[in-house]
Amino acid sequence: MAYGSVATRASNRFDYNTVSWVKGHEFTWEEYYQKMRLEIYTTHDTITAPSAAYFMGKVMFSTFVITFMWWYFDHVVPDNRGVAFNFYFMF
């Protein structure tokens, strides 16, 4: 979704509301932190999408958690390298 919000603002795209091609513009830091509001005139729906920074924060947090879990279970689960550490080894 972060890619979609950046591509919607920065690239040339076909706008179904006006049935024409819309030229994109440079994607700025202000837009990186800004929520995106889309109005679809054909169905009368309004969509509010979180900012690209929100999604990148989620990706970075998930990467940290997965890396930590990998490191922890690599030390706790017994493997062919010998005896595993106790489950509370980092304390």
C-alpha positions in Angstrom: 0.0 0.0 0.0 2.9 2.3 0.6 4.1 1.7 -2.9 0.7 2.4 -4.2 0.4 5.8 -2.4 3.8 6.9 -3.7 3.1 5.7 -7.2 -0.3 7.4 -7.2 1.3 10.8 -6.5 4.5 10.5 -8.4 3.8 8.7 -11.6 1.7 9.3 -14.7 -1.6 7.5 -14.2 -5.0 7.1 -15.6 -7.7 8.8 -13.5 -11.0 7.0 -13.7 -12.9 9.9 -12.1 -11.9 12.4 -14.9 -11.3 9.7 -17.6 -8.0 11.2 -18.5 -4.2 10.8 -17.9 -2.9 12.8 -14.9 0.8 13.8 -14.8 2.6 12.9 -11.6 4.8 15.2 -9.5 7.9 14.9 -7.3 7.2 13.0 -4.1 8.2 15.2 -1.2 9.0 14.5 2.5 5.7 16.2 3.5 3.8 13.7 1.4 5.8 10.9 2.9 4.2 11.7 6.3 0.8 12.8 5.0 -2.3 10.5 5.0 -3.9 10.1 1.6 -7.5 10.7 1.0 -9.1 9.3 -2.1 -12.6 10.0 -3.3 -14.2 7.8 -5.9 -16.9 9.6 -7.7 -18.4 6.6 -9.5 -19.2 4.7 -6.3 -19.3 7.7 -3.9 -16.7 6.1 -1.6 -14.0 7.8 0.4 -10.8 6.0 1.4 -8.3 7.3 3.9 -5.0 5.5 3.5 -2.2 5.8 6.2 1.0 7.6 5.2 4.0 5.8 3.6 5.9 6.5 6.8 3.4 4.5 8.7 4.0 1.4 6.5 7.7 1.8 6.5 7.7 2.0 10.3 5.7 -1.3 10.4 8.2 -2.9 8.1 11.2 -1.7 10.2 9.5 -2.9 13.4 8.7 -6.3 11.9 12.3 -6.7 10.7 13.6 -5.9 14.2 11.2 -8.4 15.8 11.9 -11.2 13.3 15.7 -10.6 13.6 15.5 -10.7 17.4 13.4 -13.9 17.4 15.8 -15.5 14.9 18.7 -14.7 17.2 17.0 -15.8 20.3 15.7 -19.2 18.9 19.1 -19.8 17.3 20.6 -19.8 20.8 17.7 -21.6 22.7 16.7 -24.4 20.3 19.2 -27.3 20.3 21.0 -27.9 17.0 23.9 -29.9 15.7 26.4 -27.4 17.2 26.2 -28.7 20.7 24.1 -27.8 23.8 21.6 -25.0 23.6 21.5 -22.1 26.1 18.8 -21.8 28.8 15.6 -20.0 27.7 16.6 -17.1 30.1 20.2 -16.9 28.9 20.1 -13.2 28.1 19.3 -12.3 31.7 
